[in-house]
Amino acid sequence: MRKYYLILVIAVCSCSLAFAQTDSLSLKDKAALDSMLDNDEFLKMMKDGPKSSFDVSIGIGNGAFSSHNNAANATGVDNKMIFTPSLMYRTKSGFSFGVTGFLTSDSAKGTELYQTGLSAGYEYDGKEVTTGITYTRYLSDKNKYNTKSLYQNDIYGFIKKAKGIIQPGLALGFDNGKYKEADLASVILKRPLNPRGDTTITGIDSTDNKTTYFSATASIEHDFSFYKLFSKDDELDFVPSLLLNFGKDDLEQTHTNTINRPLVKKLLARRKKNTPTNKFEMQSIATSLDFTYSVGKFFLQPNLYLDYYLPETTAKRFTAIFSVTAGLSF
């Protein structure tokens, strides 16, 4: 019986010692722990980790061709407003899958969908580098004369330093596709024996086009982050960057004119195929200003891209591309 009493006393003493150890923090230590638990950044470090998300968003801008490559967008920007509703699923392992619609109101029918982008990609966020690659397939009606849907295939990849005062990076892009184009054309018929002189015939000169564009972009940037601007759980990220764009593009045109006169057809047949090709060269210097504001599930992403074309040209050199995207992340 004494042996059982001895075991009971030892157990009670052990429990008392355990409770005493649990309550051994001083008032100063308790205050420090409470402060850490109340600090949002501490909780963020403890809670943040890879997780899957589903984004629903709507954007507006003037980038007609690519969702990722503004170097490609800068090759043909006009003032049309383009709406881009999007659904995107991102897995915690870094893969992403999405669908984006491109709508504009430049036709007699009002706002209509001129292409849809189906994308799949992967992104890795490491301690030293951030890298990713995305493939987008653009679907559109190839029987339409549509110069806003030049490309069907878009591949874009990047790598950059993950942190630091200056974060250098490199991005590569490849786009190719087919499209139809129609322009008003004039053909001069030489008639030296006709007292009325030469005759000018005007009609629609339509073309079937094959295009390829390759871009390489070197960049430097810095990420500024601000917390608790308007509430205790909001965040603003601002990333300004300076870019040098190199590129090469090829265009093969086949004229399929609608001028029916036999002699005019014969004259246009002389320029049946035209293959303008630009060599790989430095094409432009650009700057990009990226903002991301988030609070709770809501996010807002304005972007401004300014591009200045360097090679000799008769076209305008300066291009401005903007977009504003708002959405919810679940």
WOMOFEN-V780289 format. One record per residue. N is the residue number from 1. RES is the residue in three letters. PSI is psi in whole degrees, -180 to 180 (none if undefined). D_LAST is the distance of its C-alpha to the last C-alpha in Angstrom with 2 decimals. Layout:
n res psi d_last
N RES PSI D_LAST
N RES PSI D_LAST
This chain:
n res psi d_last
1 MET -42 63.69
2 ARG -35 63.71
3 LYS -41 61.46
4 TYR -38 58.77
5 TYR -40 59.10
6 LEU -42 58.68
7 ILE -41 55.42
8 LEU -42 54.08
9 VAL -43 54.99
10 ILE -42 53.27
11 ALA -45 50.03
12 VAL -41 50.08
13 CYS -38 50.75
14 SER -44 47.87
15 CYS -41 45.40
16 SER -40 46.80
17 LEU -39 46.50
18 ALA -44 42.82
19 PHE -36 42.05
20 ALA -40 44.11
21 GLN -38 42.17
22 THR -33 38.79
23 ASP 24 40.11
24 SER -3 41.80
25 LEU 139 39.46
26 SER 169 41.30
27 LEU -35 40.20
28 LYS -41 39.46
29 ASP -41 37.22
30 LYS -40 35.36
31 ALA -39 34.82
32 ALA -41 33.49
33 LEU -42 31.03
34 ASP -38 29.83
35 SER -42 29.41
36 MET -41 27.24
37 LEU -29 25.01
38 ASP -11 24.68
39 ASN 124 23.90
40 ASP -39 20.30
41 GLU -37 21.10
42 PHE -46 22.50
43 LEU -36 19.52
44 LYS -42 17.32
45 MET -36 19.75
46 MET -36 19.71
47 LYS -33 16.02
48 ASP 140 14.62
49 GLY 172 14.87
50 PRO 130 13.69
51 LYS 154 10.45
52 SER 153 8.62
53 SER 158 5.45
54 PHE 120 5.15
55 ASP 135 6.40
56 VAL 123 8.51
57 SER 165 11.47
58 ILE 134 15.17
59 GLY 163 17.87
60 ILE 140 21.61
61 GLY -165 24.27
62 ASN 20 27.44
63 GLY 106 26.57
64 ALA -28 27.74
65 PHE -47 27.89
66 SER 144 25.14
67 SER -16 21.49
68 HIS -29 22.34
69 ASN 98 26.09
70 ASN -20 27.53
71 ALA -38 30.94
72 ALA -39 30.96
73 ASN -33 29.74
74 ALA -11 32.59
75 THR -9 35.18
76 GLY 61 34.89
77 VAL 136 33.20
78 ASP -170 34.35
79 ASN 12 33.39
80 LYS 138 31.41
81 MET 129 28.02
82 ILE 128 25.40
83 PHE 137 22.13
84 THR 84 19.29
85 PRO 143 16.42
86 SER 146 14.02
87 LEU 130 11.46
88 MET 130 10.54
89 TYR 125 9.57
90 ARG 126 10.31
91 THR 159 11.90
92 LYS -15 12.84
93 SER -6 16.36
94 GLY -9 15.94
95 PHE 154 16.10
96 SER 149 14.21
97 PHE 133 14.85
98 GLY 167 14.56
99 VAL 134 16.56
100 THR 133 17.76
101 GLY 146 20.38
102 PHE 113 23.21
103 LEU 142 24.99
104 THR 164 28.01
105 SER 43 30.78
106 ASP 14 33.85
107 SER 168 35.52
108 ALA -18 37.68
109 LYS -2 35.07
110 GLY -156 32.64
111 THR 127 29.06
112 GLU 159 28.51
113 LEU 121 26.46
114 TYR -18 28.53
115 GLN 159 26.37
116 THR 133 23.15
117 GLY 125 21.70
118 LEU 121 20.44
119 SER 151 19.32
120 ALA 138 18.99
121 GLY 177 19.06
122 TYR 139 19.11
123 GLU 137 18.76
124 TYR 123 20.39
125 ASP 98 20.04
126 GLY 178 23.28
127 LYS -30 25.36
128 GLU -39 27.87
129 VAL 155 26.31
130 THR 130 23.13
131 THR 157 23.58
132 GLY 163 21.93
133 ILE 142 23.00
134 THR 135 21.65
135 TYR 131 23.54
136 THR 131 23.08
137 ARG 119 25.24
138 TYR 127 26.04
139 LEU 130 27.35
140 SER 172 29.82
141 ASP 106 33.16
142 LYS -9 35.74
143 ASN -10 38.59
144 LYS 154 37.65
145 TYR 99 38.96
146 ASN 98 35.67
147 THR 6 35.84
148 LYS -8 32.14
149 SER 68 31.19
150 LEU -32 33.43
151 TYR 145 31.42
152 GLN -23 30.06
153 ASN 131 29.12
154 ASP 118 27.28
155 ILE 129 26.95
156 TYR 126 25.74
157 GLY 153 25.79
158 PHE 160 25.98
159 ILE 138 26.90
160 LYS 160 27.21
161 LYS 138 28.07
162 ALA -30 25.15
163 LYS 172 26.74
164 GLY 167 29.97
165 ILE -44 31.64
166 ILE 127 32.02
167 GLN 98 29.60
168 PRO 156 31.40
169 GLY 167 29.75
170 LEU 135 30.69
171 ALA 142 28.99
172 LEU 138 30.49
173 GLY 145 29.87
174 PHE 129 31.60
175 ASP 141 31.59
176 ASN 159 33.99
177 GLY -177 34.59
178 LYS 147 37.01
179 TYR 162 37.43
180 LYS 147 40.20
181 GLU 145 41.73
182 ALA 129 44.55
183 ASP 154 46.73
184 LEU 125 49.97
185 ALA 151 52.80
186 SER 138 56.51
187 VAL 130 59.32
188 ILE 121 62.84
189 LEU 117 65.72
190 LYS 122 68.80
191 ARG 78 71.99
192 PRO -26 74.85
193 LEU -5 77.56
194 ASN 123 75.84
195 PRO -21 77.23
196 ARG -5 73.90
197 GLY -165 72.32
198 ASP 157 68.99
199 THR 134 66.43
200 THR 124 62.71
201 ILE 129 60.46
202 THR 138 56.91
203 GLY -172 54.17
204 ILE 123 50.64
205 ASP 107 50.12
206 SER 151 47.06
207 THR 146 45.69
208 ASP 130 43.59
209 ASN 141 41.76
210 LYS 129 40.35
211 THR 146 38.51
212 THR 137 37.26
213 TYR 127 35.72
214 PHE 133 35.24
215 SER 148 33.94
216 ALA 129 33.91
217 THR 124 32.53
218 ALA 137 33.49
219 SER 159 31.56
220 ILE 141 31.49
221 GLU 172 28.74
222 HIS 143 27.60
223 ASP 117 24.26
224 PHE 131 24.53
225 SER 135 21.92
226 PHE 138 22.22
227 TYR 155 20.66
228 LYS 50 21.00
229 LEU -49 22.19
230 PHE -15 21.42
231 SER 173 19.65
232 LYS -11 19.56
233 ASP 22 15.98
234 ASP 167 15.85
235 GLU 142 16.77
236 LEU 124 18.66
237 ASP 131 19.45
238 PHE 121 22.51
239 VAL 98 23.88
240 PRO 143 27.31
241 SER 151 28.95
242 LEU 133 32.34
243 LEU 144 32.77
244 LEU 120 35.76
245 ASN 125 35.27
246 PHE 149 37.64
247 GLY 167 37.82
248 LYS 131 39.90
249 ASP 146 39.77
250 ASP 140 41.93
251 LEU 123 42.59
252 GLU 122 44.85
253 GLN 137 46.03
254 THR 118 48.10
255 HIS 129 49.76
256 THR 61 49.81
257 ASN 160 51.58
258 THR 13 52.44
259 ILE 120 55.84
260 ASN -9 58.26
261 ARG 132 61.59
262 PRO -42 62.93
263 LEU -39 64.17
264 VAL -41 60.88
265 LYS -40 59.02
266 LYS -40 61.45
267 LEU -42 60.84
268 LEU -25 57.06
269 ALA -23 57.39
270 ARG -25 58.70
271 ARG 43 55.22
272 LYS -45 53.55
273 LYS 138 51.25
274 ASN 125 50.05
275 THR 79 48.01
276 PRO 135 47.05
277 THR 129 45.74
278 ASN 136 44.74
279 LYS 162 45.32
280 PHE 122 42.67
281 GLU 169 42.88
282 MET 120 41.15
283 GLN -36 39.79
284 SER 160 38.11
285 ILE 138 37.04
286 ALA 162 33.73
287 THR 145 31.43
288 SER 134 27.68
289 LEU 108 25.92
290 ASP 129 22.13
291 PHE 141 20.13
292 THR 116 16.49
293 TYR 130 15.73
294 SER 143 12.56
295 VAL 121 12.31
296 GLY -128 9.64
297 LYS -10 6.40
298 PHE 143 9.15
299 PHE 150 11.04
300 LEU 129 14.52
301 GLN 93 16.49
302 PRO 146 20.23
303 ASN 138 22.53
304 LEU 126 26.32
305 TYR 122 28.39
306 LEU 126 32.19
307 ASP 133 34.44
308 TYR 118 38.26
309 TYR 133 40.10
310 LEU -43 42.99
311 PRO 163 45.35
312 GLU 134 48.09
313 THR 156 46.98
314 THR -9 48.10
315 ALA 173 44.56
316 LYS 144 42.51
317 ARG -33 41.34
318 PHE 131 38.57
319 THR 135 35.14
320 ALA 125 32.19
321 ILE 131 28.71
322 PHE 158 25.89
323 SER 149 22.33
324 VAL 122 19.80
325 THR 133 16.15
326 ALA 143 13.66
327 GLY -176 10.06
328 LEU 141 6.56
329 SER 125 3.81
330 PHE none 0.00
